[in-house]
Amino acid sequence: MVKFLLWCILLVMCWPLALLALVLYPLIWLLLLPFRLLGIAVEGVLGLVSAVITLPFRLVRAI
């Protein structure tokens, strides 16, 4: 909602820039999508490695 309100203000102030932003936003989103997916995958792998490394300590602490 905030992004929409900011876009409306930009539309009133400078409509060519607002229309350019409206056209470029989906293209930039598509370009950044692989990096987001890569970030999710790396976060999952690091979480798995962290869980495997800390598993013995958690098992000893539980006893």
NUZAPA-682410 format. One line per field, with one value per atom (N, C-alpha, C): atom name; residue in three letters; y, z, x. Coordinates in pm, 1 decimal. Layout:
# NUZAPA-682410
a = (CA | ...) $
r = (ALA | ...) $
Y = (Y | ...) $
Z = (Z | ...) $
X = (X | ...) $
This chain:
# NUZAPA-682410
a = (N | CA | C | N | CA | C | N | CA | C | N | CA | C | N | CA | C | N | CA | C | N | CA | C | N | CA | C | N | CA | C | N | CA | C | N | CA | C | N | CA | C | N | CA | C | N | CA | C | N | CA | C | N | CA | C | N | CA | C | N | CA | C | N | CA | C | N | CA | C | N | CA | C | N | CA | C | N | CA | C | N | CA | C | N | CA | C | N | CA | C | N | CA | C | N | CA | C | N | CA | C | N | CA | C | N | CA | C | N | CA | C | N | CA | C | N | CA | C | N | CA | C | N | CA | C | N | CA | C | N | CA | C | N | CA | C | N | CA | C | N | CA | C | N | CA | C | N | CA | C | N | CA | C | N | CA | C | N | CA | C | N | CA | C | N | CA | C | N | CA | C | N | CA | C | N | CA | C | N | CA | C | N | CA | C | N | CA | C | N | CA | C | N | CA | C | N | CA | C | N | CA | C | N | CA | C | N | CA | C | N | CA | C | N | CA | C | N | CA | C) $
r = (MET | MET | MET | VAL | VAL | VAL | LYS | LYS | LYS | PHE | PHE | PHE | LEU | LEU | LEU | LEU | LEU | LEU | TRP | TRP | TRP | CYS | CYS | CYS | ILE | ILE | ILE | LEU | LEU | LEU | LEU | LEU | LEU | VAL | VAL | VAL | MET | MET | MET | CYS | CYS | CYS | TRP | TRP | TRP | PRO | PRO | PRO | LEU | LEU | LEU | ALA | ALA | ALA | LEU | LEU | LEU | LEU | LEU | LEU | ALA | ALA | ALA | LEU | LEU | LEU | VAL | VAL | VAL | LEU | LEU | LEU | TYR | TYR | TYR | PRO | PRO | PRO | LEU | LEU | LEU | ILE | ILE | ILE | TRP | TRP | TRP | LEU | LEU | LEU | LEU | LEU | LEU | LEU | LEU | LEU | LEU | LEU | LEU | PRO | PRO | PRO | PHE | PHE | PHE | ARG | ARG | ARG | LEU | LEU | LEU | LEU | LEU | LEU | GLY | GLY | GLY | ILE | ILE | ILE | ALA | ALA | ALA | VAL | VAL | VAL | GLU | GLU | GLU | GLY | GLY | GLY | VAL | VAL | VAL | LEU | LEU | LEU | GLY | GLY | GLY | LEU | LEU | LEU | VAL | VAL | VAL | SER | SER | SER | ALA | ALA | ALA | VAL | VAL | VAL | ILE | ILE | ILE | THR | THR | THR | LEU | LEU | LEU | PRO | PRO | PRO | PHE | PHE | PHE | ARG | ARG | ARG | LEU | LEU | LEU | VAL | VAL | VAL | ARG | ARG | ARG | ALA | ALA | ALA | ILE | ILE | ILE) $
Y = (-118.4 | 0.0 | 126.2 | 120.6 | 236.1 | 261.0 | 151.6 | 168.1 | 233.1 | 193.0 | 250.9 | 399.1 | 434.9 | 576.2 | 658.6 | 603.8 | 673.7 | 688.6 | 584.4 | 593.0 | 699.1 | 709.0 | 811.7 | 952.3 | 971.6 | 1101.3 | 1130.2 | 1027.4 | 1045.6 | 1075.2 | 1014.4 | 1039.1 | 1184.4 | 1239.3 | 1379.2 | 1472.5 | 1440.5 | 1527.7 | 1520.5 | 1399.0 | 1381.9 | 1257.6 | 1275.1 | 1160.2 | 1079.6 | 1138.8 | 1052.1 | 955.2 | 1003.1 | 916.6 | 806.7 | 838.6 | 738.5 | 631.2 | 671.5 | 572.3 | 487.5 | 548.6 | 473.0 | 370.7 | 411.5 | 319.5 | 206.5 | 237.2 | 136.8 | 32.6 | 75.2 | -17.1 | -95.3 | -29.7 | -95.0 | -186.8 | -164.6 | -244.9 | -395.1 | -437.5 | -582.3 | -637.7 | -559.5 | -607.5 | -625.8 | -531.7 | -543.0 | -658.9 | -678.2 | -789.9 | -922.2 | -933.8 | -1056.3 | -1077.0 | -969.9 | -983.4 | -1026.2 | -983.0 | -1014.6 | -1147.7 | -1206.3 | -1331.1 | -1445.5 | -1469.0 | -1577.1 | -1555.7 | -1430.8 | -1404.2 | -1433.1 | -1405.7 | -1438.7 | -1589.2 | -1663.6 | -1809.4 | -1865.4 | -1809.3 | -1851.9 | -1822.9 | -1707.3 | -1673.1 | -1768.9 | -1809.3 | -1905.0 | -2039.3 | -2082.9 | -2210.5 | -2206.4 | -2098.5 | -2086.7 | -2082.4 | -2011.0 | -2005.7 | -2144.1 | -2221.8 | -2358.0 | -2447.3 | -2438.9 | -2521.2 | -2482.0 | -2351.9 | -2308.6 | -2350.1 | -2347.1 | -2394.4 | -2542.9 | -2620.9 | -2764.6 | -2793.5 | -2724.7 | -2743.7 | -2704.1 | -2595.6 | -2551.8 | -2654.6 | -2710.9 | -2811.5 | -2937.7 | -2978.3 | -3098.6 | -3076.1 | -2957.2 | -2929.1 | -2918.7 | -2856.6 | -2837.1 | -2954.5 | -3055.5 | -3169.3 | -3241.0 | -3274.7 | -3343.8 | -3261.3 | -3131.7 | -3048.2 | -3044.1 | -3039.5 | -3037.7 | -3171.6 | -3282.3 | -3412.5 | -3427.7 | -3379.5 | -3387.2 | -3298.2 | -3181.0 | -3089.4 | -3144.9 | -3227.4 | -3280.7 | -3390.7 | -3453.2 | -3564.4 | -3514.5) $
Z = (0.0 | 0.0 | 0.0 | 76.4 | 83.5 | -52.2 | -119.8 | -252.4 | -349.7 | -340.1 | -428.5 | -399.6 | -273.4 | -237.9 | -283.5 | -267.7 | -315.4 | -467.2 | -535.7 | -680.6 | -721.9 | -649.1 | -679.3 | -660.7 | -555.7 | -534.4 | -648.5 | -688.8 | -800.4 | -929.3 | -946.5 | -1065.5 | -1072.0 | -957.4 | -954.2 | -977.8 | -917.8 | -927.8 | -1064.7 | -1113.2 | -1238.8 | -1309.4 | -1390.6 | -1450.6 | -1546.9 | -1622.2 | -1709.1 | -1628.3 | -1517.5 | -1433.5 | -1370.0 | -1331.0 | -1272.3 | -1374.5 | -1497.7 | -1601.5 | -1634.5 | -1635.1 | -1657.5 | -1545.5 | -1422.7 | -1309.4 | -1320.9 | -1366.9 | -1382.7 | -1487.5 | -1591.6 | -1696.8 | -1654.6 | -1588.9 | -1555.1 | -1433.2 | -1342.5 | -1219.8 | -1248.0 | -1336.8 | -1363.7 | -1429.7 | -1514.4 | -1579.2 | -1478.4 | -1388.8 | -1285.0 | -1191.4 | -1160.4 | -1074.4 | -1139.9 | -1271.2 | -1342.4 | -1346.8 | -1361.4 | -1362.6 | -1226.9 | -1118.8 | -984.8 | -930.6 | -997.2 | -949.5 | -934.4 | -1030.0 | -1009.0 | -886.5 | -857.0 | -739.2 | -610.3 | -610.6 | -493.3 | -473.5 | -583.4 | -573.4 | -527.0 | -576.5 | -532.8 | -384.2 | -338.8 | -197.4 | -109.4 | -153.9 | -77.5 | -69.9 | -182.3 | -184.9 | -94.9 | -100.2 | -17.2 | 130.8 | 163.2 | 302.7 | 352.1 | 267.3 | 305.3 | 327.0 | 239.5 | 253.5 | 379.8 | 404.9 | 526.1 | 652.3 | 648.4 | 762.3 | 786.5 | 678.0 | 690.0 | 746.9 | 697.3 | 748.1 | 895.0 | 930.6 | 1070.2 | 1159.2 | 1112.2 | 1191.3 | 1207.5 | 1103.5 | 1111.9 | 1207.0 | 1202.5 | 1288.6 | 1435.2 | 1462.4 | 1601.4 | 1658.5 | 1576.8 | 1625.3 | 1742.8 | 1738.7 | 1853.9 | 1983.4 | 1972.3 | 2092.3 | 2150.2 | 2061.3 | 2109.7 | 2171.6 | 2116.2 | 2173.7 | 2312.0 | 2329.1 | 2459.1 | 2560.2 | 2518.2 | 2607.7 | 2653.3 | 2568.0 | 2601.2 | 2706.0 | 2718.1 | 2814.0 | 2955.0) $
X = (82.0 | 0.0 | 87.4 | 196.0 | 286.2 | 350.7 | 390.3 | 451.4 | 352.5 | 226.9 | 126.1 | 106.6 | 103.7 | 87.6 | 208.0 | 327.0 | 446.3 | 443.7 | 393.9 | 384.8 | 282.7 | 171.3 | 70.8 | 128.7 | 207.4 | 271.9 | 369.2 | 445.2 | 538.0 | 461.7 | 346.5 | 265.0 | 219.7 | 184.9 | 142.1 | 260.4 | 374.5 | 491.5 | 559.3 | 580.4 | 653.7 | 599.6 | 496.5 | 429.6 | 516.2 | 610.6 | 693.1 | 780.1 | 834.3 | 916.4 | 831.4 | 709.3 | 620.2 | 584.8 | 559.0 | 527.8 | 649.8 | 767.8 | 890.6 | 912.2 | 887.1 | 899.4 | 797.7 | 679.3 | 574.5 | 613.5 | 684.3 | 726.8 | 850.8 | 945.2 | 1072.7 | 1064.6 | 970.2 | 963.3 | 949.7 | 857.1 | 849.0 | 974.8 | 1038.7 | 1161.1 | 1274.3 | 1289.0 | 1392.2 | 1360.7 | 1232.2 | 1191.6 | 1229.4 | 1205.7 | 1241.7 | 1392.6 | 1469.1 | 1614.2 | 1669.3 | 1607.6 | 1656.9 | 1603.6 | 1506.2 | 1446.6 | 1547.7 | 1638.0 | 1735.8 | 1824.3 | 1858.1 | 1940.6 | 1863.8 | 1733.0 | 1651.4 | 1644.8 | 1625.3 | 1620.1 | 1754.1 | 1862.1 | 1995.1 | 2014.6 | 1968.1 | 1978.5 | 1900.7 | 1781.3 | 1701.5 | 1773.2 | 1831.5 | 1903.2 | 2026.3 | 2102.1 | 2222.8 | 2184.2 | 2077.7 | 2032.7 | 1992.5 | 1927.1 | 1889.0 | 2008.9 | 2107.5 | 2229.1 | 2305.3 | 2318.2 | 2389.0 | 2313.9 | 2181.6 | 2103.5 | 2122.8 | 2129.4 | 2152.8 | 2291.3 | 2392.9 | 2529.6 | 2536.7 | 2473.2 | 2472.1 | 2402.8 | 2292.9 | 2221.6 | 2305.4 | 2375.7 | 2459.2 | 2576.3 | 2635.7 | 2750.4 | 2708.3 | 2593.8 | 2552.7 | 2473.0 | 2442.2 | 2364.3 | 2430.0 | 2559.6 | 2618.9 | 2610.7 | 2629.8 | 2624.4 | 2483.1 | 2384.4 | 2244.4 | 2207.1 | 2261.1 | 2232.2 | 2295.1 | 2420.0 | 2487.2 | 2415.0 | 2371.2 | 2301.5 | 2165.9 | 2101.8 | 1970.3 | 1980.1 | 2096.6 | 2110.1 | 2127.6) $
